[in-house]
Amino acid sequence: MNTDLLKVFPSAGLTAFFFALFIQPLPSLANSAQASTSEWKEEVSFTYAGKCFNGKSYWMYASEKIENGNVVPYFIYKGPVGSGTVRTATSPKVMVQRICREKADIVDNF
């Protein structure tokens, strides 16, 4: 019966052969693309600006630096407390509260 099919459709065997050849490299392409994306590190940085609880304005830039192979979060700020740069793992919400207080103590943790 198989020989009867090949007599009726002589290109069926050839089509199956080429289909098998074309589909074989696809899994290897998917694996190589996946390996290169695992090395990607997205930069994380945000800018915050607004009004403090006392009506004064503040501005803050939060980002991360790589120092000696370690990821170090840091903030650049300007507000009622003054202006400066600090390296700390404090959350941005807490930093805004500190920036808005004129006599707040902002220190580096690193």
C-alpha positions in Angstrom: 0.0 0.0 0.0 2.9 2.4 0.7 4.2 2.0 -2.9 0.7 2.8 -4.2 0.8 6.2 -2.3 4.2 7.0 -3.7 3.0 6.3 -7.2 0.0 8.6 -6.7 2.0 11.3 -4.8 5.7 11.0 -5.9 6.6 14.3 -4.2 5.2 13.3 -0.7 8.4 11.5 0.3 10.5 14.4 -0.9 8.3 16.9 0.9 8.6 14.9 4.2 12.4 14.7 3.8 12.8 18.5 3.3 10.3 19.2 6.2 12.5 17.1 8.5 15.6 18.9 7.4 14.1 22.4 8.0 12.5 21.7 11.3 15.6 20.1 12.9 17.7 23.3 13.4 14.8 25.2 15.1 15.3 23.8 18.7 19.0 24.5 18.6 18.3 28.2 17.6 15.9 28.5 20.5 18.5 27.2 23.0 21.2 29.6 21.8 18.9 32.7 22.0 17.8 31.7 25.5 21.5 31.4 26.7 22.3 35.0 25.6 19.3 36.5 27.3 20.2 35.1 30.7 23.3 37.4 30.8 21.2 40.6 30.4 21.0 42.9 33.4 18.5 45.7 33.2 19.5 49.1 34.6 17.2 50.2 37.4 16.8 54.0 37.9 13.9 56.2 38.8 13.4 60.0 39.2 11.0 61.3 41.9 9.8 64.9 42.3 7.0 66.4 44.2 5.8 68.4 47.3 6.7 67.5 50.8 4.1 67.4 53.7 5.3 70.9 54.6 4.6 72.3 51.1 8.3 72.5 50.0 9.5 70.8 46.8 11.9 67.8 46.6 13.7 66.0 43.8 15.4 62.6 44.0 17.1 60.2 41.6 17.4 56.6 42.7 19.7 54.2 40.9 22.3 51.4 41.3 26.0 51.3 40.7 28.3 48.4 40.4 31.3 48.9 42.7 33.9 46.1 43.0 31.4 43.6 41.6 28.7 44.5 44.1 25.4 46.3 43.3 25.2 49.4 45.4 21.9 51.4 45.5 22.4 55.2 45.7 20.3 58.4 45.7 21.0 61.9 44.5 18.6 64.3 46.2 17.6 68.0 46.7 15.0 69.2 49.2 14.4 70.9 52.5 17.2 68.8 54.1 19.7 70.1 51.5 21.3 68.4 48.5 23.7 65.5 48.1 24.4 61.9 47.2 24.1 59.0 49.5 24.7 55.2 49.1 22.1 53.3 51.1 19.7 50.4 50.8 16.9 52.4 52.2 13.6 52.4 50.2 12.7 55.4 48.1 9.6 56.1 50.2 11.7 56.4 53.4 14.3 58.6 51.6 11.6 61.0 50.5 10.5 61.3 54.1 14.1 62.0 55.2 14.7 64.6 52.4 11.5 66.4 53.4 12.6 66.9 57.1 15.0 69.9 57.4 17.0 68.4 60.3 17.1 64.8 59.2 20.3 62.8 59.4 21.1 61.0 56.0 24.1 58.7 56.2 25.8 56.2 53.9 25.3 52.5 54.7 28.2 51.3 52.6 
